[in-house]
Amino acid sequence: MTNNPPPPAPPPGWYPDAQGRQRWWDGSAWTSHITPQTPRRPTVRLGEGSFVGSIIAGVFCAVLAPTALIMGVVAASTGQIPLAVAGIVTFLAVIAFAVVAFANAAALSRRRRGTRAP
């Protein structure tokens, strides 16, 4: 049987303790230095976004959509078919995003008032 030396101690640093705080380990012993408990961030579940954020996203998409459509039409009129297709596809995608953003805003508004869609 061989005598193996004990594993090295963890390096000095802040480590979590049982109370959810951080305590300083000086490399050989725990010190009395602790950090206050940090409040846990609330978790946001899917679908609990911001009403204002949804409105902003919807308006941004609604304003951007005509630009993509104009880009596609101009490209088509000059014979640049790949660019025209890209412009039309972008227009459709941006419109879809706007619809989703406004639908999310409507759902959040109903949730705030405690009503549901029929």
C-alpha positions in Angstrom: 0.0 0.0 0.0 1.4 3.4 -0.9 0.8 6.6 0.9 -0.8 9.0 -1.5 -0.6 12.7 -0.5 -4.0 14.3 0.0 -5.4 16.2 -2.9 -4.6 19.9 -3.1 -7.0 22.4 -1.5 -9.1 24.5 -3.8 -7.6 27.8 -4.7 -8.6 31.0 -2.8 -11.8 32.5 -4.0 -15.5 33.1 -3.5 -17.6 29.9 -3.1 -21.3 29.3 -2.4 -22.3 28.4 1.1 -25.4 26.6 2.4 -27.3 29.9 2.9 -27.0 30.9 -0.7 -24.3 33.5 -0.1 -20.7 33.6 -1.3 -18.0 33.0 1.3 -14.3 33.6 0.9 -12.0 30.6 1.0 -8.4 31.8 1.7 -6.8 28.6 0.4 -6.7 26.8 3.7 -9.7 27.8 5.7 -13.1 29.7 5.4 -13.0 33.3 6.5 -15.8 35.4 8.0 -16.0 37.4 4.7 -19.4 36.8 3.1 -21.5 38.5 0.4 -25.1 39.3 1.1 -27.7 37.0 -0.4 -28.4 37.9 -4.0 -32.0 37.9 -4.9 -32.9 35.3 -7.5 -34.0 36.7 -10.8 -37.6 35.9 -11.6 -37.9 33.4 -14.4 -39.9 34.5 -17.4 -42.0 31.8 -19.0 -42.5 31.6 -22.7 -45.4 33.8 -23.7 -45.0 36.3 -20.9 -43.2 39.0 -22.9 -43.6 42.7 -22.8 -46.7 44.3 -24.2 -44.8 47.5 -25.1 -42.0 45.4 -26.7 -44.6 43.6 -28.8 -46.1 46.8 -30.0 -42.7 48.3 -30.8 -41.7 45.1 -32.8 -45.0 45.1 -34.7 -44.7 48.8 -35.6 -41.1 48.3 -36.7 -42.0 45.4 -38.9 -45.0 47.3 -40.3 -42.7 50.2 -41.3 -40.0 47.9 -42.6 -42.3 45.8 -44.8 -43.0 48.4 -47.5 -39.2 48.9 -47.9 -38.7 45.2 -48.6 -41.6 45.2 -51.1 -40.3 48.3 -52.9 -36.9 46.7 -53.1 -38.4 43.6 -54.6 -40.5 45.5 -57.2 -37.6 47.7 -58.2 -35.3 44.7 -58.6 -37.9 42.9 -60.7 -38.3 45.9 -63.0 -34.6 46.0 -63.6 -34.4 42.3 -64.3 -32.6 41.3 -61.1 -34.7 38.3 -60.3 -32.8 36.8 -57.4 -32.9 40.2 -55.6 -36.6 40.6 -56.5 -37.3 37.2 -54.9 -35.3 38.1 -51.8 -37.3 41.4 -51.5 -40.7 39.7 -51.8 -39.7 36.9 -49.4 -38.4 39.5 -46.9 -41.6 41.4 -47.3 -43.7 38.3 -46.5 -41.5 37.4 -43.5 -41.6 40.9 -42.0 -45.4 40.9 -42.4 -45.6 37.6 -40.6 -43.5 38.9 -37.8 -45.7 42.0 -37.5 -48.8 39.8 -37.3 -47.2 37.6 -34.6 -46.0 40.7 -32.6 -49.5 42.4 -32.7 -51.2 39.1 -31.8 -48.9 38.7 -28.8 -49.6 42.2 -27.7 -53.4 41.5 -27.9 -53.0 38.3 -25.9 -50.9 40.1 -23.3 -53.5 42.9 -23.1 -56.3 40.3 -22.6 -54.3 38.6 -19.9 -53.8 41.9 -18.0 -57.5 42.5 -18.1 -58.3 38.9 -17.1 -60.3 38.1 -20.3 -59.7 35.4 -22.8 -60.3 35.4 -26.6 -63.7 33.9 -27.6 
